[in-house]
Amino acid sequence: MPEIYEQVGGPDGMRAAVTVFYNRVVADEQLGPWFEGVDLERLKAHQRAFLAAAFGGPQLFSGRSLRDAHAGMEITDAAFDRIVTTLLTSLADLGVPNEAVIGVGERLELARGDIVTVAG
C-alpha cells in the first residue's frame, strides 16, 4: 500500500489539504476562536511539515511535540473530534482515496492523548 502522503497527493496535495482545512477551521464558530491571533501562514507551514512526516513523506518537521504544542490550550474531546472530522472531510472533498482518509483518521486518533487536555 502506498504511504498516505502519496495518496494525499504528495507536496501539492498536502498544500491543498492544509489550505482547505484551515479555511474551514477558522470559519467554524466552535474551532475558530482557538486560532484567533495565530500566524496562520506559519501554522500552515508547520502543519504541512508535520503531516508530511506523519503520513510517510519527507521527515522535515522539527517543531515541538504534540503534547508541548497543545499544552494549556484546554482542548476537549469534542473539539478534537471536530477538528479531525474537518480534516477528514477536507481530504475527501479534495478527492483523496477513502482508504487514505481512513488511515489519516486512524493516525490522528493515536494522537488524542497528546492533544486533548480537558475532559468533556
C-alpha positions as YAML, in Angstrom:
chain: A
units: angstrom
residues:
- id: 1
  name: MET
  ca: [0.00, 0.00, 0.00]
- id: 2
  name: PRO
  ca: [1.39, 3.43, -0.86]
- id: 3
  name: GLU
  ca: [2.14, 5.76, 2.00]
- id: 4
  name: ILE
  ca: [-0.71, 8.08, 2.95]
- id: 5
  name: TYR
  ca: [1.49, 11.01, 1.91]
- id: 6
  name: GLU
  ca: [1.45, 9.83, -1.71]
- id: 7
  name: GLN
  ca: [-2.27, 9.03, -1.58]
- id: 8
  name: VAL
  ca: [-2.94, 12.58, -0.41]
- id: 9
  name: GLY
  ca: [-1.02, 13.85, -3.44]
- id: 10
  name: GLY
  ca: [2.49, 14.50, -2.18]
- id: 11
  name: PRO
  ca: [3.57, 18.09, -1.54]
- id: 12
  name: ASP
  ca: [0.89, 19.67, -3.77]
- id: 13
  name: GLY
  ca: [-1.87, 17.60, -2.21]
- id: 14
  name: MET
  ca: [-0.58, 18.38, 1.27]
- id: 15
  name: ARG
  ca: [-0.57, 22.12, 0.49]
- id: 16
  name: ALA
  ca: [-4.13, 21.98, -0.85]
- id: 17
  name: ALA
  ca: [-5.37, 19.89, 2.08]
- id: 18
  name: VAL
  ca: [-3.86, 22.18, 4.71]
- id: 19
  name: THR
  ca: [-5.21, 25.29, 2.97]
- id: 20
  name: VAL
  ca: [-8.75, 23.91, 2.67]
- id: 21
  name: PHE
  ca: [-8.59, 22.57, 6.23]
- id: 22
  name: TYR
  ca: [-7.55, 25.86, 7.84]
- id: 23
  name: ASN
  ca: [-10.03, 27.87, 5.75]
- id: 24
  name: ARG
  ca: [-12.76, 25.68, 7.22]
- id: 25
  name: VAL
  ca: [-11.35, 25.70, 10.75]
- id: 26
  name: VAL
  ca: [-11.10, 29.48, 11.07]
- id: 27
  name: ALA
  ca: [-14.62, 29.86, 9.67]
- id: 28
  name: ASP
  ca: [-16.02, 27.35, 12.17]
- id: 29
  name: GLU
  ca: [-17.69, 29.12, 15.10]
- id: 30
  name: GLN
  ca: [-16.55, 26.43, 17.56]
- id: 31
  name: LEU
  ca: [-12.99, 25.96, 16.30]
- id: 32
  name: GLY
  ca: [-12.16, 29.43, 15.02]
- id: 33
  name: PRO
  ca: [-11.60, 31.02, 18.45]
- id: 34
  name: TRP
  ca: [-8.61, 28.72, 19.09]
- id: 35
  name: PHE
  ca: [-6.88, 30.27, 16.09]
- id: 36
  name: GLU
  ca: [-7.54, 33.96, 16.72]
- id: 37
  name: GLY
  ca: [-4.29, 35.90, 16.76]
- id: 38
  name: VAL
  ca: [-2.32, 32.94, 15.38]
- id: 39
  name: ASP
  ca: [0.06, 33.43, 12.45]
- id: 40
  name: LEU
  ca: [-1.82, 31.12, 10.09]
- id: 41
  name: GLU
  ca: [0.83, 31.09, 7.37]
- id: 42
  name: ARG
  ca: [3.42, 29.92, 9.87]
- id: 43
  name: LEU
  ca: [0.98, 27.39, 11.32]
- id: 44
  name: LYS
  ca: [0.11, 26.06, 7.85]
- id: 45
  name: ALA
  ca: [3.80, 25.56, 7.04]
- id: 46
  name: HIS
  ca: [4.27, 23.72, 10.35]
- id: 47
  name: GLN
  ca: [1.17, 21.61, 9.71]
- id: 48
  name: ARG
  ca: [2.32, 20.65, 6.20]
- id: 49
  name: ALA
  ca: [5.70, 19.51, 7.53]
- id: 50
  name: PHE
  ca: [4.12, 17.67, 10.46]
- id: 51
  name: LEU
  ca: [1.50, 15.88, 8.35]
- id: 52
  name: ALA
  ca: [4.02, 15.01, 5.64]
- id: 53
  name: ALA
  ca: [6.22, 13.30, 8.24]
- id: 54
  name: ALA
  ca: [3.26, 11.66, 9.98]
- id: 55
  name: PHE
  ca: [1.89, 10.31, 6.70]
- id: 56
  name: GLY
  ca: [5.11, 8.76, 5.41]
- id: 57
  name: GLY
  ca: [6.53, 11.67, 3.42]
- id: 58
  name: PRO
  ca: [9.68, 13.73, 3.95]
- id: 59
  name: GLN
  ca: [10.78, 14.00, 7.57]
- id: 60
  name: LEU
  ca: [11.13, 17.79, 7.67]
- id: 61
  name: PHE
  ca: [9.21, 18.51, 10.87]
- id: 62
  name: SER
  ca: [11.34, 19.86, 13.71]
- id: 63
  name: GLY
  ca: [8.71, 21.51, 15.87]
- id: 64
  name: ARG
  ca: [7.62, 20.86, 19.42]
- id: 65
  name: SER
  ca: [5.99, 17.60, 20.42]
- id: 66
  name: LEU
  ca: [2.21, 17.41, 20.07]
- id: 67
  name: ARG
  ca: [1.87, 17.43, 23.85]
- id: 68
  name: ASP
  ca: [4.02, 20.56, 24.22]
- id: 69
  name: ALA
  ca: [2.41, 22.36, 21.28]
- id: 70
  name: HIS
  ca: [-1.10, 21.87, 22.69]
- id: 71
  name: ALA
  ca: [-0.35, 22.30, 26.41]
- id: 72
  name: GLY
  ca: [-2.55, 24.86, 28.10]
- id: 73
  name: MET
  ca: [-4.97, 25.10, 25.17]
- id: 74
  name: GLU
  ca: [-7.76, 23.31, 27.06]
- id: 75
  name: ILE
  ca: [-8.71, 21.13, 24.10]
- id: 76
  name: THR
  ca: [-11.67, 18.85, 24.72]
- id: 77
  name: ASP
  ca: [-12.54, 15.53, 23.11]
- id: 78
  name: ALA
  ca: [-15.38, 17.30, 21.29]
- id: 79
  name: ALA
  ca: [-13.02, 19.90, 19.82]
- id: 80
  name: PHE
  ca: [-10.54, 17.20, 18.84]
- id: 81
  name: ASP
  ca: [-13.30, 15.22, 17.14]
- id: 82
  name: ARG
  ca: [-14.48, 18.31, 15.29]
- id: 83
  name: ILE
  ca: [-11.01, 19.20, 14.04]
- id: 84
  name: VAL
  ca: [-10.34, 15.63, 12.91]
- id: 85
  name: THR
  ca: [-13.70, 15.49, 11.12]
- id: 86
  name: THR
  ca: [-12.91, 18.81, 9.43]
- id: 87
  name: LEU
  ca: [-9.56, 17.48, 8.20]
- id: 88
  name: LEU
  ca: [-11.02, 14.17, 7.00]
- id: 89
  name: THR
  ca: [-13.85, 15.95, 5.19]
- id: 90
  name: SER
  ca: [-11.34, 18.33, 3.60]
- id: 91
  name: LEU
  ca: [-9.29, 15.40, 2.33]
- id: 92
  name: ALA
  ca: [-12.35, 13.57, 1.00]
- id: 93
  name: ASP
  ca: [-13.59, 16.73, -0.73]
- id: 94
  name: LEU
  ca: [-10.20, 17.04, -2.44]
- id: 95
  name: GLY
  ca: [-10.58, 13.55, -3.86]
- id: 96
  name: VAL
  ca: [-8.18, 11.72, -1.54]
- id: 97
  name: PRO
  ca: [-8.98, 7.99, -1.70]
- id: 98
  name: ASN
  ca: [-11.24, 6.74, 1.09]
- id: 99
  name: GLU
  ca: [-8.56, 4.26, 2.21]
- id: 100
  name: ALA
  ca: [-6.17, 7.14, 2.83]
- id: 101
  name: VAL
  ca: [-8.80, 9.23, 4.62]
- id: 102
  name: ILE
  ca: [-9.48, 6.31, 6.95]
- id: 103
  name: GLY
  ca: [-5.73, 5.91, 7.52]
- id: 104
  name: VAL
  ca: [-5.40, 9.58, 8.41]
- id: 105
  name: GLY
  ca: [-8.25, 9.26, 10.91]
- id: 106
  name: GLU
  ca: [-6.60, 6.23, 12.50]
- id: 107
  name: ARG
  ca: [-3.26, 8.00, 12.84]
- id: 108
  name: LEU
  ca: [-4.86, 11.11, 14.31]
- id: 109
  name: GLU
  ca: [-6.77, 9.04, 16.85]
- id: 110
  name: LEU
  ca: [-3.40, 7.80, 18.16]
- id: 111
  name: ALA
  ca: [-2.51, 11.43, 18.97]
- id: 112
  name: ARG
  ca: [-5.66, 12.14, 21.02]
- id: 113
  name: GLY
  ca: [-3.92, 11.62, 24.37]
- id: 114
  name: ASP
  ca: [-1.24, 14.19, 23.49]
- id: 115
  name: ILE
  ca: [-3.69, 16.83, 22.30]
- id: 116
  name: VAL
  ca: [-6.80, 16.58, 24.49]
- id: 117
  name: THR
  ca: [-6.13, 18.23, 27.84]
- id: 118
  name: VAL
  ca: [-9.63, 18.77, 29.25]
- id: 119
  name: ALA
  ca: [-12.30, 16.18, 29.93]
- id: 120
  name: GLY
  ca: [-15.66, 16.81, 28.33]
...
